[in-house]
């Protein structure tokens, strides 16, 4: 598939339906990285994730409020308020917490009319920990598949630590901002 000119387009576009059916993004990202390698794979995966997030954001502008209330439950009002008040930082923090699913969070951001540039900035920032982890982990995974002696376990550990620290910081931020 790597040699087909259309393969990157199909894989990037596949992030949109995958996000709406709640397919875990890391599964799709792993496929992309194994297909195109760490650097191109991460670039395509990041592009796909950002496009999928923007699609959900746009959908949120048109979905009836009752549907969003059903999807988000009790999280709709507090999350909407936090997003309106804190913009890009809140988008980053909300995306670091997996509840509600990111597609629902992105739809809420669209529904509460977060400016698109703040949404994109926050979403891109929230992808950075994953980008770093996938670059480190994906490269080492490729090495492991080719020659196990090339694997650098320190880089794998660094990727895990970076991802864990940024996820923890995002969760603490959102916990302080969201009422109980």
BELWO-V307928 format. One record per pair of residues at least 6 apart in sequence whose ideal C-beta (glycine too) atoms are under 7 Angstrom apart, sorted by the first residue. I is the first residue (numbers start at 1). J is the second residue. If there is no record, write none. Layout:
BEGIN
i-><I;I>
j-><J;J>
END
This chain:
BEGIN
i-><1;1;2;2;8;11;11;11;12;12;12;12;14;14;15;15;15;15;15;16;16;16;18;19;19;19;20;22;22;25;29;29;32;32;32;33;33;33;33;33;35;36;37;38;38;38;38;41;42;42;42;42;45;46;46;49;50;50;50;53;53;56;56;56;57;57;57;57;58;59;59;60;60;60;60;60;60;61;61;63;63;68;68;68;68;69;71;71;72;72;72;72;75;76;78;78;79;79;79;80;80;82;82;82;83;83;83;83;83;83;83;84;84;86;87;87;87;88;88;88;88;89;90;90;91;91;91;91;91;91;91;92;92;92;92;93;93;93;94;94;95;95;95;95;96;96;96;96;96;97;97;97;109;129;129;129;129;130;132;132;133;133;133;136;136;136;136;137;137;140;140;140;140;143;143;144>
j-><7;35;35;36;44;32;44;48;44;47;48;51;28;48;28;48;49;51;52;51;52;55;28;52;56;103;103;101;103;49;45;134;41;44;45;41;42;45;134;138;41;44;142;135;138;139;142;138;131;134;135;138;134;127;131;127;123;124;127;106;123;103;106;107;106;109;110;119;110;107;110;106;107;108;109;110;111;110;111;107;111;76;107;108;111;76;100;104;79;100;104;108;100;108;178;179;94;105;108;108;112;90;177;178;90;91;94;108;109;112;114;112;114;177;114;118;122;118;121;122;125;122;122;177;109;114;118;119;122;123;126;122;125;126;170;170;173;174;105;174;102;105;123;126;126;166;167;170;171;170;171;174;119;162;163;166;167;163;159;162;159;162;163;155;156;158;159;156;159;151;152;155;156;150;151;151>
END
